[in-house]
Amino acid sequence: MVTLVAARRLSGDVSVSRVGAVVGRNVGALRSGASYWLVLVSGFFEPLLYLLSIGVGVGALVGALPLGDGRQVSYAVFVAPATLAASAMNGALAETTFNFFFKMRYAKTFEAIFATPVRPIEVALGELCWAMARSSIYTALFLVVMVALGLAEPVWALAAFPATMLVGLAFGAVGMAASTLLRGWQDFDLLNAAQFSLFLFSGTFSPVGDYPPVLAAVVQVTPLYHAVELVRGLTLGVPGWPLVGHAAYLVAMVVAGLWFAARRMQRVLCA
């Protein structure tokens, strides 16, 4: 819903059928590529390994951490929602950076699509929906693991799932916008460095309040911090108005990323 409203505001009416055709094209490519299934499945295990090694393993040495409402939770319970948010980020970025860049620059997939009535905003929207679907697979499986390990209550896990979808949309839109600026495969080193830095320094493994004040201020304006705070607040059952602000930040990322990606595709491929 957020993406459709944003797309209509950016470029008039959007055809749902044409957006669906872009998504359907990706589904067809998935069915015909067995290796892609291996890539898709492997993306689930990285955050799970971080959870088990750091959240559970290192957590045995850390002990309990206090929450804002006065409760104390185990370190694994604290880390699990952050790795869940990172899983949504990684799944969306994997689709809208590497795969999107290949289709745009080398496979010339989008040039072929633009020979049809499909417009750049509809391609961007279709690719974003597909990226969200990929990230949602990761987060749904991860939530099942969290509930099975006793790291989240089932009701709050269900409440957190839509938030993880929003995280996937936000990072998918920004990743797609960034991909339109990449000059070559070497630029992915910069993206990977930025992505890993966000993963480490967004309150993922320690409370942001433990950081030096300057670093804490920087972290609090980064996107994964808002994703982590939103998902953590829901999975731990601590809803409140601050979560609305975090969600608004992510919605702004969706709108800005869609607008920029569609404009860049129009300029680069349709000039």
Secondary structure, 3 states (H helix, E strand, C coil): CHHHHHHHHHHCCCCHHHHHHHHHHHHHHHHHCHHHHHHHHHHHHHHHHHHHHHHHHHHHHHCEEECCCCCEEEHHHHHHHHHHHHHHHHHHHHHHHHHHHHHHHCCCHHHHHCCCCCCHHHHHHHHHHHHHHHHHHHHHHHHHHHHHCCCCCHHHHHHHHHHHHHHHHHHHHHHHHHHCCCCCHHHHHHHHHHHHHHHHCCCCCCCHHHCCHHHHHHHCCCHHHHHHHHHHHHHCCCCCHHHHHHHHHHHHHHHHHHHHHHHHHHHHHCC
